[in-house]
Amino acid sequence: MTRAGRRWTAAVASALVPALLALPSHATTTDPETTPTPVETTPTETAESPPPTEPGSEPTTAPTTQAPTTPPSAEAPAPRVMAKRTAPRATASTTRRKASSTGRWVSIRLNSGTDTKVYTRENFWLRGKVLTTSGKPHARAKVRIYRDTKKGRTRVGTVRASKNGWYSWSPADQRGGRYRAVVSSTRHSAKIAVRKTSGTRTLASRQKSLSFTLGAPRSGIRRVAANLTWRQYAKGMLVQRGNRTWLVKGAFARRFRAHGGPAGELGAPTGDVRCGLPEKACLQQFRTGAVYVNPKAKKKLTSAVAPKLGAADLVAVARSQVGYREGSPRQSKYNRWIGRTGPRDPWCGFFVSWLAHAAGKPGAVLRKKSFPSLLAAERKRGRTSDKPRIGRLAYIGYFSKGTASHVGIVSRIEGDHIWTIEGNVSSGGGMAHPRGVHLVKRHKSNVVLYADPRY
């Protein structure tokens, strides 16, 4: 080593010793100016750090000779870190909206979930479960049901979920379409398509579809005839006639059994119960009878038996009205329904027209705004007869035989007499006020003609 080199080494050592003695014991010896500055990045990215500088690889500044303070590579600017573009962070509300589109918080299914279509005259249910955003059952949640139409989305029903979060809803108007269950703007089900079509349905298929509302079987499958079988369940019964199967439950099943069931006088059902009738009523038709439930009627549960299919529908509705009384003359609900409440508007004809309206069969009985016009239209229609039958209209010669001036509907036949249900009469068929709807016994000779409605 030359003499100049020894002098340079000694100078460097004398300069470093005081600095090293002044450092705390846990500090590093890296020059802070050579430490790269941290690069700001998004939370989803990690900054790339330059390789660390090896300690002691570069000399410090000597007292007499200026040495480089940084290596040549450190003089270049630090490489720029390009943060990748990321989607905006999902908030809680956007996450809920995205989840709700798949029905995460509100589910919906058709019946038990095995059906993809509904056959004509069958009832269907929309069912599902409501969850809170934390995934727990939402007890007593208010669920609104919407149906998509050509005019847009229409609200068709509202139901409360059970304490376990389950809801079940059956429309009064059993129309097909696209349905959705909505709890809030961020919690709603996916849409479900309900298709109404025709086809066959066995008892086993209907049982699988309606297990949620039937309950456990209470009997085996019983055969009444070659084409008629049925089975009893905890909450109703299924009756298969031919290649179709119908549901009978609740008050309808109780009255059906009271009449002898599938082998009784009502006969087999011709479809499921129909609801959504005037006054929030429901009616189920059987081959030789009908059962009618009207929560606003004087008699809330009635039934009738008639030999002609459909005739018992009108008689069952008529029986529910027996006991009704007008508030004042010509101010009955039947007057108001047809729009005639004047002093010269007797309502016996309005009453029999209303029966068809209430049974969901508009046009079965002609709708006219006066008795003479009703009688004339009836004769022109050509469905008149001189023989009584249950469900036929009886045009009565009230003031004189041979001239029709009053009308009722036949509900029973006994020898030379008929029992009719009539409006705008007092008890026993008289003219006293207040008048109402009554069951009246009349001799057949008082009837001018009978007329068949279009059942």
C-alpha positions in Angstrom: 0.0 0.0 0.0 1.4 3.4 -0.9 1.8 6.2 1.5 -1.0 8.2 0.0 -3.4 5.2 0.2 -2.6 4.7 3.9 -3.3 8.4 4.6 -6.7 8.1 2.8 -7.7 5.0 4.8 -6.8 6.6 8.1 -8.8 9.7 7.2 -11.9 7.6 6.4 -11.6 5.7 9.6 -11.3 8.8 11.7 -14.4 10.2 10.1 -16.6 7.1 10.6 -15.7 6.2 14.2 -17.5 9.2 15.8 -20.6 8.7 13.6 -20.9 5.1 14.5 -20.5 5.8 18.2 -23.4 8.3 18.0 -25.9 5.8 16.5 -28.4 4.1 18.8 -27.9 0.3 19.2 -31.0 -0.6 17.1 -30.4 1.7 14.1 -29.2 0.6 10.7 -26.2 2.0 8.9 -28.0 2.7 5.7 -27.8 6.3 4.5 -31.4 7.7 4.6 -30.9 9.5 1.4 -30.3 6.2 -0.4 -33.5 4.6 1.0 -36.2 4.5 -1.7 -39.4 6.6 -1.1 -42.5 4.4 -0.6 -44.9 4.5 -3.6 -48.6 5.1 -2.9 -50.8 2.3 -4.3 -54.4 1.3 -4.1 -55.4 -1.1 -1.2 -55.6 -4.0 -3.6 -52.1 -3.5 -5.0 -48.7 -4.1 -3.5 -45.9 -1.6 -4.3 -42.7 -2.9 -5.9 -39.7 -2.0 -3.8 -36.2 -1.6 -5.4 -33.6 -4.1 -4.3 -32.0 -3.1 -0.9 -28.6 -1.6 -1.0 -25.9 -3.8 0.5 -24.4 -2.2 3.6 -20.8 -0.9 3.1 -20.9 -1.3 -0.7 -20.3 2.4 -1.2 -17.7 4.6 0.5 -18.8 7.7 2.4 -17.3 11.2 1.8 -13.7 11.7 2.8 -12.6 14.9 4.4 -10.2 15.8 1.5 -11.7 14.0 -1.4 -15.4 14.1 -2.4 -16.5 10.6 -3.1 -19.9 9.7 -4.8 -22.6 9.5 -2.1 -24.9 7.1 -4.1 -24.2 4.4 -6.6 -24.8 5.3 -10.3 -27.9 3.2 -10.3 -29.5 5.2 -7.5 -29.1 8.4 -9.4 -31.9 7.3 -11.8 -35.4 8.0 -10.7 -37.2 5.1 -9.0 -39.3 3.0 -11.4 -42.9 4.2 -11.5 -45.3 1.6 -10.2 -48.5 1.5 -12.4 -51.5 0.6 -10.3 -53.9 -1.8 -12.0 -57.4 -0.5 -12.6 -59.8 -2.2 -10.2 -63.6 -2.1 -9.9 -64.9 0.2 -7.2 -65.1 -1.4 -3.9 -68.6 -3.0 -3.4 -70.6 -1.4 -0.7 -73.1 -3.2 1.5 -76.0 -1.9 -0.5 -74.6 -2.9 -3.9 -73.8 -6.3 -2.5 -77.4 -6.8 -1.3 -78.8 -5.6 -4.7 -76.6 -8.1 -6.5 -77.6 -10.9 -4.2 -81.3 -10.0 -4.4 -81.3 -10.4 -8.1 -80.6 -14.1 -7.6 -83.2 -14.4 -4.9 -80.7 -14.8 -2.0 -82.9 -13.0 0.5 -86.3 -13.9 -0.9 -87.0 -17.1 -2.7 -90.0 -18.1 -4.8 -91.3 -21.4 -6.1 -94.5 -22.8 -7.7 -96.3 -25.2 -5.3 -93.9 -27.7 -3.8 -91.2 -26.7 -6.3 -91.8 -29.8 -8.6 -94.2 -28.0 -11.0 -93.3 -26.1 -14.1 -96.8 -25.5 -15.3 -100.4 -25.4 -14.1 -103.3 -27.1 -15.7 -106.7 -25.5 -16.4 -109.1 -25.3 -13.4 -106.2 -26.1 -11.0 -105.2 -23.7 -8.2 -101.6 -22.9 -7.6 -99.6 -21.4 -4.8 -96.5 -19.2 -4.8 -94.2 -20.0 -1.9 -90.8 -19.1 -0.6 -88.7 -17.9 2.3 -87.6 -14.5 3.5 -84.3 -13.9 5.1 -82.7 -10.9 6.7 -79.5 -9.5 5.2 -77.6 -11.5 7.9 -79.1 -14.7 6.6 -81.7 -15.3 9.4 -85.4 -16.0 8.8 -87.4 -12.8 8.7 -90.4 -13.5 10.9 -93.7 -11.8 9.9 -92.1 -10.0 7.0 -94.6 -8.2 4.7 -94.3 -9.8 1.2 -95.9 -8.1 -1.8 -96.6 -10.2 -4.9 -96.4 -8.6 -8.3 -97.4 -9.9 -11.7 -95.9 -8.6 -15.0 -98.5 -7.6 -17.6 -98.4 -5.8 -20.9 -99.1 -2.6 -19.0 -96.2 -3.1 -16.6 -95.9 -4.6 -13.1 -99.1 -4.9 -11.1 -99.4 -5.7 -7.4 -101.8 -8.6 -7.0 -101.4 -9.6 -3.4 -99.8 -9.1 0.0 -99.0 -11.8 2.6 -97.1 -12.1 5.9 -94.3 -14.5 6.4 -94.6 -17.0 9.2 -92.4 -16.9 12.3 -89.9 -19.1 10.4 -89.8 -16.7 7.4 -92.0 -18.8 5.1 -94.8 -17.3 3.0 -97.5 -18.9 0.9 -100.0 -17.2 -1.4 -102.6 -18.4 -3.8 -104.2 -15.8 -6.1 -108.0 -15.4 -6.2 -107.6 -14.8 -9.9 -105.7 -17.9 -11.0 -104.1 -16.4 -14.1 -100.7 -17.4 -15.5 -97.9 -14.9 -15.9 -94.6 -13.8 -14.5 -94.6 -13.3 -10.7 -92.2 -11.8 -8.2 -92.1 -11.6 -4.4 -90.9 -8.2 -3.1 -90.0 -7.3 0.5 -87.9 -4.1 -0.2 -86.0 -2.5 -2.9 -83.0 -4.6 -2.1 -84.7 -7.8 -1.1 -86.9 -9.5 -3.8 -87.1 -12.8 -5.5 -86.3 -13.7 -9.1 -89.2 -13.8 -11.5 -91.1 -17.1 -11.9 -93.2 -17.9 -14.9 -96.6 -19.7 -14.3 -97.9 -21.3 -17.5 -101.6 -22.4 -17.7 -102.1 -25.3 -20.1 -104.2 -28.4 -20.6 -103.2 -31.9 -19.8 -103.7 -34.9 -17.6 -102.9 -35.1 -13.8 -102.8 -38.3 -11.7 -103.6 -38.4 -8.0 -99.9 -39.2 -7.3 -98.7 -36.2 -9.4 -101.1 -33.8 -7.6 -100.1 -35.2 -4.2 -96.4 -34.5 -4.9 -97.3 -31.0 -6.1 -99.5 -30.1 -3.1 -97.8 -32.0 -0.3 -97.2 -28.7 1.6 -101.0 -27.9 1.9 -102.4 -31.4 2.1 -100.5 -32.7 5.1 -99.9 -36.4 5.8 -102.1 -39.0 4.2 -104.9 -40.3 6.5 -106.1 -43.1 4.2 -105.0 -45.3 1.3 -106.1 -44.6 -2.2 -109.7 -45.7 -2.4 -111.6 -46.6 -5.6 -115.3 -45.7 -6.0 -115.7 -46.7 -9.6 -113.5 -47.7 -12.5 -112.6 -44.0 -13.2 -113.0 -42.5 -9.8 -110.4 -42.7 -6.9 -109.7 -40.5 -3.9 -107.5 -40.2 -0.9 -107.9 -38.4 2.4 -105.2 -36.2 4.0 -104.8 -34.3 7.2 -105.9 -31.0 5.5 -108.1 -32.1 2.7 -108.6 -34.7 0.0 -107.7 -35.4 -3.6 -110.3 -36.8 -6.0 -109.3 -38.2 -9.4 -112.0 -38.7 -12.0 -110.7 -39.9 -15.4 -107.4 -38.2 -16.2 -107.8 -35.2 -13.9 -107.4 -34.8 -10.1 -109.0 -32.1 -8.0 -108.3 -30.7 -4.5 -111.1 -30.3 -1.9 -110.2 -28.8 1.4 -111.4 -26.7 4.3 -115.1 -25.9 4.6 -115.6 -27.4 1.1 -114.2 -30.7 2.2 -116.4 -30.8 5.4 -119.6 -30.1 3.4 -118.5 -32.5 0.7 -118.0 -35.3 3.2 -121.4 -34.4 4.8 -123.0 -35.1 1.4 -121.3 -38.5 1.2 -118.0 -37.6 -0.4 -117.0 -38.7 -3.9 -119.7 -41.4 -3.9 -122.4 -39.1 -2.5 -125.1 -36.8 -3.9 -122.7 -34.0 -4.9 -120.7 -36.3 -7.2 -117.0 -35.7 -8.1 -115.6 -32.2 -8.3 -115.2 -30.7 -11.7 -112.3 -28.4 -10.7 -110.6 -26.8 -7.7 -112.4 -24.1 -5.7 -112.9 -20.7 -7.5 -112.4 -17.6 -5.4 -112.4 -13.9 -6.2 -116.1 -13.9 -6.8 -118.3 -10.9 -5.7 -118.3 -10.2 -2.0 -115.1 -12.2 -1.6 -116.9 -15.4 -2.1 -115.7 -18.8 -3.3 -117.5 -21.6 -5.0 -116.6 -25.2 -5.9 -118.6 -27.1 -8.5 -119.3 -30.8 -8.4 -121.0 -32.9 -11.1 -124.4 -32.8 -9.4 -123.9 -30.1 -6.8 -122.1 -27.1 -5.5 -120.7 -25.6 -2.3 -120.6 -21.9 -1.8 -118.8 -19.8 0.9 -119.6 -16.0 1.2 -118.3 -14.2 4.3 -120.7 -11.3 3.7 -123.9 -13.4 3.2 -126.6 -14.1 5.8 -125.7 -17.8 5.5 -121.9 -18.1 5.0 -121.7 -21.7 3.9 -124.4 -23.2 1.7 -124.6 -26.2 -0.8 -127.1 -27.5 -3.3 -127.8 -30.6 -5.3 -129.2 -30.5 -8.9 -129.3 -33.1 -11.7 -128.0 -30.7 -14.4 -124.3 -29.8 -14.3 -123.9 -26.2 -13.1 -127.5 -25.7 -12.0 -126.6 -26.1 -8.3 -124.2 -23.2 -8.5 -127.0 -20.6 -8.7 -129.1 -22.4 -6.1 -126.3 -22.5 -3.6 -125.7 -18.8 -4.1 -129.5 -18.1 -3.7 -129.6 -20.1 -0.4 -126.8 -17.9 1.0 -129.1 -14.8 0.5 -132.1 -16.1 2.3 -132.8 -13.8 5.2 -131.5 -10.6 3.5 -133.7 -7.6 3.9 -133.8 -4.3 2.0 -133.2 -1.1 4.1 -136.1 0.6 2.5 -138.4 -0.1 -0.5 -136.4 -0.4 -3.8 -133.1 0.2 -2.0 -131.8 -3.4 -2.0 -128.2 -4.2 -2.9 -129.6 -5.9 -6.0 -131.2 -2.6 -7.1 -127.9 -0.8 -6.5 -126.0 -3.5 -8.4 -128.1 -3.1 -11.5 -128.4 0.7 -11.1 -132.2 1.1 -10.6 -133.4 2.3 -7.3 -136.6 4.2 -8.2 -140.1 3.6 -6.7 -141.1 1.7 -9.8 -138.1 -0.7 -9.7 -139.2 -4.0 -8.1 -136.1 -6.2 -7.7 -137.2 -9.9 -8.1 -135.7 -10.0 -11.6 -132.6 -8.1 -10.5 -132.1 -10.7 -7.8 -132.1 -13.7 -10.2 -129.7 -11.9 -12.5 -127.4 -11.1 -9.6 -127.2 -14.9 -8.8 -125.4 -15.5 -12.1 -123.1 -12.6 -11.4 -122.3 -13.8 -7.9 -121.6 -17.3 -9.1 -119.0 -16.0 -11.7 -121.3 -16.8 -14.6 -122.3 -13.5 -16.1 -124.9 -14.0 -18.8 -126.2 -17.3 -17.4 -129.3 -15.3 -16.5 -130.2 -12.3 -18.7 -129.5 -8.9 -17.1 -132.4 -6.5 -17.8 -133.4 -3.3 -16.0 -137.1 -4.2 -15.7 -139.2 -7.2 -15.2 -141.2 -6.9 -18.5 -137.9 -6.6 -20.5 -136.5 -9.7 -18.7 -139.5 -11.8 -19.5 -139.6 -10.7 -23.1 -135.9 -11.5 -23.5 -136.4 -14.9 -21.8 -139.1 -15.9 -24.3 -136.9 -14.7 -27.2 -134.0 -16.7 -25.9 -136.0 -19.9 -26.3 -135.0 -21.8 -23.2 -138.4 -22.0 -21.7 -140.2 -25.1 -20.4 -143.4 -26.1 -18.7 -141.7 -28.5 -16.3 -140.0 -27.6 -13.0 -136.4 -28.6 -12.3 -133.9 -27.5 -9.6 -132.0 -24.5 -10.8 -134.6 -23.3 -13.3 -136.2 -19.9 -13.1 -139.9 -20.0 -12.2 -142.0 -17.1 -13.7 -145.0 -16.8 -11.4 -148.5 -15.4 -12.0 -148.4 -13.4 -8.7 -151.5 -11.3 -9.2 -153.4 -13.6 -11.6 -152.7 -17.1 -13.0 -151.5 -17.1 -16.6 -149.8 -13.7 -16.5 -146.2 -13.7 -15.2 -145.4 -10.8 -12.9 -142.8 -12.3 -10.5 -139.8 -14.6 -10.7 -137.7 -16.9 -8.4 -135.4 -19.9 -8.7 -136.5 -23.5 -8.0 -134.6 -25.1 -5.1 -136.8 -28.1 -4.3 -139.8 -30.0 -5.8 -142.4 -31.8 -3.7 -145.4 -33.3 -5.4 -147.7 -30.6 -6.7 -145.6 -27.9 -5.0 -142.2 -26.2 -5.6 -140.0 -24.4 -3.2 -138.5 -21.2 -4.7 -136.1 -18.7 -3.5 -137.4 -15.2 -4.3 -136.4 -11.6 -3.9 -138.6 -8.6 -3.2 -141.1 -10.6 -1.0 -141.9 -10.8 2.7 -141.9 -14.0 4.6 -144.2 -16.5 3.0 -144.1 -14.7 -0.3 -146.3 -11.7 0.7 -146.1 -8.0 -0.1 -145.4 -6.6 3.4 -142.4 -4.4 4.1 -139.6 -4.7 4.7 -139.1 -7.1 1.8 -136.2 -9.4 1.4 -135.1 -12.8 0.1 -137.2 -15.8 1.3 -137.8 -19.5 0.6 -141.4 -19.7 -0.5 -143.6 -22.8 -1.1 -145.9 -22.4 -4.2 -148.3 -24.6 -6.1 -147.2 -25.5 -9.5 -150.3 -24.1 -11.0 -149.1 -20.6 -10.1 -146.1 -20.9 -12.4 -146.6 -19.6 -16.0 -143.4 -20.9 -17.4 -139.9 -22.1 -16.4 -136.6 -21.0 -18.1 -133.2 -22.6 -18.1 -130.2 -20.3 -17.4 -127.1 -21.0 -19.5 -125.1 -22.8 -16.8 
